[in-house]
């Protein structure tokens, strides 16, 4: 009997130890999980080299790895980054940046025994030269097209001189293209720098199995601190997966396997949101919905150099603008996630934004304009063809139905996105669905679409629209430094665009984030850029 009790006691002790180990293992797993931020990128990341940070899928990860002279806060105000202060000399269009002396590159073998070194002004000189090097062929070389020269005055002073005044320039420097990179790493890795990035950011590169997973680890040398003096970032690592479709991404989020999703896809919009743009009840306990105006205007463009009489007629272009209900379109096709574009082409969310009167839904006015068009042209059956891709088919079909009610026959031509881009750029589409996402936070970025020297394919004026008054106002705005003085000119130009109607503004987009409630500090901004240095995760 005693032997049996001893055996039972031994067995129970083993069970207790096992349960204890399992408990510790579970606890350790939870602790590790709360230090890892996970998200999915359904589009492929093509490069981690900042000179190729052209689109969100490349910009998001490079934001974690690199820094520039300046950065933007969530209100799109320019803030110090590696440059702790700067001065602008208007008379000579000169910008002088004073650099921090405590910024270090990520630890890497290219730096020899020391493992790293601090950033100096000549690193920016090298990085800018690389950005404009034709052999590198960066899509961001245009950022420095207004620059006459730049130089390192000493280790902590970097100077840029422009060819002419360009008030939006300081905002351009916040773009990831303008990140600082070390010459040693670029020359050591060559073309493989794309997959062996060395920067100064809050996280440093760990592992990239392309189209499978990407991992960053905390940079222990990072220079920024929070308001309490605690070193950033709080997280230990960032893990990115590459599930290719949005439905799979949504399922991963619903199961708690990734920490956030960005954007609203038709495959799950009704599952997670009500028609009024609120979280469905089953997600309210686990999910936070964060939104803000997004610097993206969705629109239809008219190719103004076509011989098609309907497109040549301002009467008919205005009729199209009056002919459908933008509020209803946003409510039912976007679950309320958008702002009806009834206030011009420039979206809300920009510093210096002034709302102007655009087009509202006015079917009687539209019919009157169509009648006048028929009388003047003799064309009794006006028709247009809208080129689009499948992602926006529902919106174009809605416009098709509404315009046919007022007497305009509409054909919707669906094509692959690459075909749409090519035909839009080469002027082969009379009407096309497009969008313009701001590269930098200044309304000049939107108005450049209507400046006649910017005709596509050499610029973003896909409409080939020309108005001499607008061109003159645009040129004048480039010489005015203060945003408060420029915004009157911007609103005047926007009013001219609305009157001439080379475009049909549809809606101003919203930045939308679905975030697990364990996550705090993520924030949101009108460019929908992802910054993780302030993010924390709780265990419950």
LOLO-811755 format. One record per residue (C-alpha): residue in one letter; x, y, z. Coordinates in steps of 0.1 Angstrom, whole numbers, padded with zeros to 4 digits, always signed. Layout:
N
aXYZ ...
***
This chain:
540
x+0000+0000+0000 x+0028+0024+0009 x+0045+0016-0024 x+0013+0024-0043 x+0010+0058-0024 x+0045+0066-0033 x+0039+0058-0069 x+0007+0079-0069 x+0025+0108-0053 x+0053+0106-0079 x+0028+0105-0107 x+0009+0135-0094 x+0041+0155-0090 x+0050+0147-0125 x+0016+0159-0137 x+0019+0191-0116 x+0053+0198-0131 x+0040+0192-0166 x+0010+0215-0160 x+0033+0241-0146 x+0056+0239-0176 x+0026+0241-0199 x+0013+0271-0180 x+0048+0288-0182 x+0050+0280-0219 x+0015+0294-0225 x+0025+0325-0204 x+0057+0330-0224 x+0039+0326-0257 x+0014+0353-0246 x+0042+0376-0235 x+0060+0371-0268 x+0028+0377-0287 x+0021+0410-0270 x+0056+0422-0282 x+0050+0413-0318 x+0028+0433-0342 x+0014+0413-0371 x-0002+0425-0403 x-0008+0411-0438 x+0003+0426-0471 x-0019+0412-0499 x+0002+0429-0525 x+0038+0419-0531 x+0066+0440-0516 x+0091+0445-0544 x+0119+0462-0525 x+0129+0474-0490 x+0152+0500-0506 x+0136+0534-0499 x+0145+0548-0533 x+0119+0523-0546 x+0092+0531-0520 x+0067+0540-0546 x+0035+0525-0533 x+0020+0516-0499 x+0031+0480-0499 x+0067+0492-0501 x+0063+0524-0481 x+0048+0507-0450 x+0078+0484-0442 x+0104+0510-0452 x+0087+0535-0428 x+0098+0511-0400 x+0134+0508-0412 x+0144+0544-0423 x+0144+0580-0413 x+0148+0613-0432 x+0155+0649-0424 x+0119+0656-0414 x+0087+0636-0408 x+0050+0643-0407 x+0027+0639-0377 x-0008+0625-0380 x-0021+0660-0388 x+0004+0663-0417 x+0025+0690-0400 x+0062+0688-0407 x+0082+0678-0376 x+0119+0672-0369 x+0134+0638-0376 x+0171+0634-0381 x+0172+0672-0385 x+0163+0686-0351 x+0158+0721-0366 x+0161+0740-0399 x+0160+0775-0414 x+0147+0786-0448 x+0162+0816-0466 x+0136+0827-0490 x+0158+0852-0509 x+0181+0824-0521 x+0156+0795-0519 x+0180+0778-0494 x+0172+0752-0468 x+0197+0746-0440 x+0192+0715-0418 x+0209+0710-0385 x+0213+0672-0377 x+0212+0653-0345 x+0245+0637-0335 x+0230+0607-0318 x+0215+0588-0348 x+0232+0555-0356 x+0228+0531-0385 x+0215+0496-0378 x+0242+0472-0366 x+0257+0454-0396 x+0289+0437-0407 x+0296+0464-0432 x+0308+0487-0404 x+0336+0464-0393 x+0345+0460-0357 x+0324+0489-0344 x+0292+0473-0359 x+0277+0508-0366 x+0284+0545-0369 x+0265+0577-0365 x+0248+0595-0393 x+0265+0626-0407 x+0255+0652-0433 x+0276+0636-0461 x+0253+0605-0458 x+0224+0627-0470 x+0246+0640-0498 x+0253+0604-0508 x+0216+0593-0504 x+0203+0623-0525 x+0229+0616-0552 x+0217+0580-0553 x+0181+0591-0556 x+0188+0611-0588 x+0213+0586-0603 x+0200+0574-0636 x+0217+0541-0631 x+0196+0535-0600 x+0164+0545-0619 x+0144+0555-0588 x+0108+0563-0595 x+0112+0590-0569 x+0139+0610-0586 x+0113+0637-0594 x+0112+0647-0558 x+0145+0666-0563 x+0136+0680-0597 x+0134+0716-0583 x+0168+0713-0565 x+0197+0732-0579 x+0224+0717-0556 x+0229+0702-0521 x+0260+0698-0499 x+0273+0688-0465 x+0286+0720-0449 x+0300+0700-0420 x+0290+0667-0402 x+0259+0682-0387 x+0247+0707-0413 x+0231+0698-0446 x+0221+0725-0471 x+0197+0724-0501 x+0193+0751-0526 x+0163+0751-0550 x+0162+0764-0586 x+0131+0784-0578 x+0107+0788-0550 x+0086+0757-0543 x+0067+0760-0510 x+0057+0724-0509 x+0093+0712-0509 x+0097+0708-0471 x+0068+0683-0472 x+0084+0663-0501 x+0114+0657-0479 x+0092+0636-0455 x+0087+0611-0483 x+0105+0577-0479 x+0125+0584-0510 x+0145+0609-0491 x+0157+0585-0464 x+0193+0583-0454 x+0212+0552-0463 x+0249+0542-0456 x+0272+0541-0485 x+0290+0511-0470 x+0259+0489-0471 x+0247+0500-0505 x+0282+0493-0520 x+0286+0460-0501 x+0252+0445-0511 x+0248+0462-0545 x+0214+0452-0560 x+0207+0430-0530 x+0204+0461-0508 x+0167+0457-0517 x+0166+0426-0495 x+0194+0436-0470 x+0183+0471-0459 x+0204+0490-0434 x+0187+0522-0421 x+0183+0541-0389 x+0146+0534-0381 x+0129+0520-0350 x+0131+0485-0364 x+0158+0467-0382 x+0158+0439-0408 x+0158+0403-0396 x+0143+0379-0423 x+0125+0381-0456 x+0112+0350-0473 x+0096+0367-0503 x+0058+0363-0506 x+0058+0342-0474 x+0070+0363-0444 x+0090+0394-0434 x+0103+0400-0399 x+0118+0431-0383 x+0134+0433-0348 x+0135+0462-0324 x+0165+0486-0330 x+0182+0489-0296 x+0200+0521-0308 x+0170+0540-0319 x+0172+0577-0310 x+0136+0588-0305 x+0119+0587-0271 x+0083+0592-0259 x+0071+0622-0238 x+0081+0604-0206 x+0117+0598-0219 x+0111+0561-0227 x+0131+0549-0257 x+0110+0539-0288 x+0098+0515-0301 x+0079+0495-0275 x+0074+0464-0296 x+0101+0437-0299 x+0093+0428-0335 x+0070+0432-0366 x+0059+0402-0386 x+0043+0406-0420 x+0025+0378-0439 x+0016+0377-0476 x-0019+0362-0480 x-0028+0373-0516 x-0066+0380-0512 x-0085+0403-0489 x-0110+0376-0478 x-0083+0355-0464 x-0068+0385-0447 x-0102+0393-0431 x-0105+0357-0418 x-0070+0360-0402 x-0080+0393-0385 x-0113+0378-0373 x-0094+0349-0357 x-0070+0373-0340 x-0040+0361-0360 x-0031+0396-0374 x-0035+0428-0354 x-0051+0451-0380 x-0065+0455-0415 x-0065+0486-0437 x-0092+0496-0461 x-0126+0482-0470 x-0130+0454-0495 x-0163+0443-0511 x-0156+0407-0500 x-0161+0416-0463 x-0175+0451-0460 x-0211+0440-0452 x-0198+0413-0427 x-0179+0438-0406 x-0198+0471-0412 x-0234+0482-0411 x-0248+0503-0440 x-0242+0534-0418 x-0205+0527-0414 x-0206+0512-0378 x-0190+0480-0366 x-0214+0450-0367 x-0223+0440-0331 x-0203+0407-0332 x-0170+0427-0337 x-0176+0455-0312 x-0160+0437-0283 x-0127+0428-0301 x-0122+0456-0327 x-0117+0493-0329 x-0127+0511-0361 x-0104+0541-0368 x-0111+0565-0397 x-0100+0599-0410 x-0101+0617-0444 x-0077+0601-0468 x-0058+0622-0494 x-0074+0604-0523 x-0099+0618-0547 x-0118+0592-0568 x-0129+0606-0601 x-0139+0601-0638 x-0117+0619-0662 x-0126+0632-0697 x-0099+0631-0724 x-0102+0667-0736 x-0084+0662-0770 x-0108+0636-0782 x-0130+0643-0813 x-0160+0628-0796 x-0187+0656-0795 x-0201+0645-0761 x-0167+0649-0744 x-0160+0682-0762 x-0192+0697-0748 x-0190+0714-0715 x-0228+0711-0713 x-0227+0674-0713 x-0197+0671-0690 x-0216+0692-0665 x-0247+0671-0670 x-0228+0640-0660 x-0216+0658-0629 x-0251+0667-0619 x-0266+0634-0630 x-0261+0610-0600 x-0264+0611-0562 x-0229+0609-0546 x-0244+0606-0511 x-0264+0575-0521 x-0234+0561-0539 x-0212+0564-0508 x-0239+0551-0484 x-0248+0519-0504 x-0216+0510-0522 x-0191+0521-0496 x-0211+0515-0464 x-0207+0552-0456 x-0169+0550-0458 x-0162+0580-0480 x-0171+0617-0483 x-0193+0626-0513 x-0172+0648-0536 x-0195+0678-0537 x-0167+0704-0528 x-0144+0705-0557 x-0114+0682-0566 x-0092+0690-0536 x-0100+0666-0507 x-0105+0673-0471 x-0076+0666-0448 x-0051+0689-0464 x-0036+0718-0445 x-0051+0750-0459 x-0082+0732-0474 x-0110+0755-0484 x-0144+0740-0493 x-0159+0753-0525 x-0192+0746-0541 x-0190+0716-0564 x-0217+0695-0580 x-0246+0681-0561 x-0274+0658-0573 x-0296+0678-0596 x-0314+0657-0622 x-0335+0685-0635 x-0304+0707-0641 x-0288+0677-0658 x-0317+0672-0681 x-0318+0709-0690 x-0281+0708-0699 x-0286+0677-0721 x-0315+0694-0739 x-0293+0724-0746 x-0266+0701-0758 x-0290+0683-0782 x-0303+0716-0795 x-0268+0730-0802 x-0252+0697-0815 x-0281+0680-0832 x-0271+0648-0814 x-0303+0632-0802 x-0287+0602-0786 x-0256+0612-0765 x-0235+0583-0753 x-0203+0578-0735 x-0180+0548-0727 x-0164+0546-0693 x-0132+0526-0689 x-0126+0510-0655 x-0112+0479-0638 x-0133+0453-0619 x-0127+0468-0585 x-0148+0499-0594 x-0173+0481-0616 x-0201+0486-0590 x-0196+0524-0589 x-0195+0527-0627 x-0226+0506-0631 x-0244+0528-0606 x-0234+0559-0626 x-0245+0541-0658 x-0280+0534-0644 x-0284+0570-0631 x-0272+0587-0662 x-0294+0566-0684 x-0324+0579-0664 x-0316+0615-0676 x-0309+0606-0712 x-0272+0597-0715 x-0264+0562-0728 x-0234+0547-0710 x-0213+0517-0717 x-0189+0504-0690 x-0157+0489-0705 x-0140+0467-0679 x-0103+0460-0684 x-0073+0448-0664 x-0057+0475-0642 x-0025+0475-0663 x-0045+0480-0695 x-0065+0508-0679 x-0033+0526-0668 x-0017+0523-0702 x-0048+0535-0722 x-0054+0563-0698 x-0018+0575-0701 x-0018+0573-0739 x-0051+0591-0744 x-0070+0561-0757 x-0100+0564-0734 x-0127+0592-0737 x-0138+0586-0701 x-0118+0567-0675 x-0122+0560-0638 x-0091+0571-0618 x-0079+0582-0584 x-0052+0606-0572 x-0035+0599-0539 x-0014+0628-0526 x+0024+0622-0527 x+0029+0651-0503 x+0005+0672-0481 x-0001+0703-0503 x-0030+0710-0526 x-0006+0719-0553 x-0002+0681-0557 x-0038+0679-0569 x-0038+0710-0590 x-0007+0697-0609 x-0032+0673-0626 x-0047+0703-0645 x-0015+0723-0653 x-0011+0721-0690 x+0027+0715-0691 x+0020+0682-0672 x+0002+0665-0701 x+0004+0627-0698 x+0025+0606-0705 x+0051+0631-0692 x+0030+0642-0663 x-0003+0635-0644 x-0026+0656-0666 x-0043+0626-0681 x-0072+0647-0693 x-0050+0669-0714 x-0069+0698-0699 x-0056+0733-0706 x-0068+0767-0691 x-0045+0797-0694 x-0060+0814-0663 x-0054+0783-0642 x-0019+0779-0656 x-0011+0815-0646 x-0026+0810-0611 x-0006+0778-0606 x+0026+0795-0615 x+0019+0823-0592 x+0011+0799-0563 x+0047+0785-0565 x+0062+0818-0555 x+0041+0822-0523 x+0056+0806-0492 x+0027+0809-0466 x+0000+0783-0469 x-0026+0808-0457 x-0018+0830-0487 x-0017+0802-0512 x-0050+0786-0503 x-0070+0814-0518 x-0053+0807-0552 x-0059+0770-0547 x-0096+0775-0542 x-0097+0798-0572 x-0081+0771-0594 x-0104+0744-0579 x-0134+0766-0589 x-0121+0769-0625 x-0118+0731-0627 x-0154+0726-0614 x-0167+0751-0639 x-0149+0736-0669 x-0157+0700-0657 x-0128+0680-0673 x-0134+0656-0644 x-0163+0641-0624 x-0152+0640-0587 x-0169+0610-0572 x-0158+0608-0535 x-0130+0617-0512 x-0117+0585-0497 x-0115+0576-0461 x-0085+0560-0444 x-0100+0530-0426 x-0083+0508-0400 x-0098+0478-0382 x-0076+0473-0351 x-0075+0446-0325 x-0084+0461-0291 x-0052+0447-0277 x-0033+0473-0298 x-0029+0509-0287 x-0009+0538-0301 x-0014+0529-0338 x-0031+0562-0349 x-0041+0571-0384 x-0032+0599-0408 x-0047+0613-0441 x-0019+0596-0461 x-0027+0562-0445 x+0010+0556-0438 x+0018+0529-0412 x+0041+0539-0383 x+0047+0514-0355 x+0072+0531-0332 x+0044+0542-0307 x+0024+0509-0308 x+0019+0488-0277 x+0000+0455-0273 x-0017+0443-0241 x-0023+0407-0231 x-0060+0411-0229 
***
